[in-house]
Amino acid sequence: MATAMTFEAYQDIRKTNPDLYYKPSTQKRMRADQVKLGDAFFQLSFFSAWDAKHDN
């Protein structure tokens, strides 16, 4: 089975290939990946700095 993709990866598909993104098979896979990854599915790479420990 293919590696699970994150929400961010699916958004890249939406921007570069909307026809593929809106196919029912892609939407089903996106939902399955969300279930498999849980909260990690929505963690965007550009927010990774927010996850770092801060001095506050």
N, C-alpha and C positions, 0 to 999 in steps of 0.2 A: 504494500500500500504506500501511497505517496506521503511525503512529510506534510504535516498540518501547516497551513498558512495562517498568518495573522490578519486582522482587519486591515492593517496598513498595506499588506500585500494585495489584498482584494481591491483596495482603493486605487492602487497603481493600475490594476487591470481595468477598473472602471474608467480611468482617465485615458488609457492607451487603447483599449479595445472594448468599448461599451456593449457591442453586440454579444461578445463572449460573457461579459459580466452579468448581463440580464438574462442569460439562458437559464432555464429552470435547473439544469444539471449543475451549473455553477452556484446558483443560489442554495441548492440542497447541500453541496459540498461546503459552502461557507457556513451554513448552520451546523453541519456535522463538526467542522473544525472548531466552531465556537463552543460547542458542547464538550469536545475533547480537551480543549485548552483552558476552558473556564475564563477567569478574569485575565489570564495572560493573553488571551485573544485580542483584547482591546488595548494592551500596553503598546503605545507607539514609541518608536525608537527615539524620536526627537524629544520625548519627555523623560528619557532615561536619567538625565541630570536631576530631576525632581526626586528620583528614587534614592539618590545618594544621601548619606548621612550629612547633616548640617550641624553647625556649632550652636544652634539656637537652643 
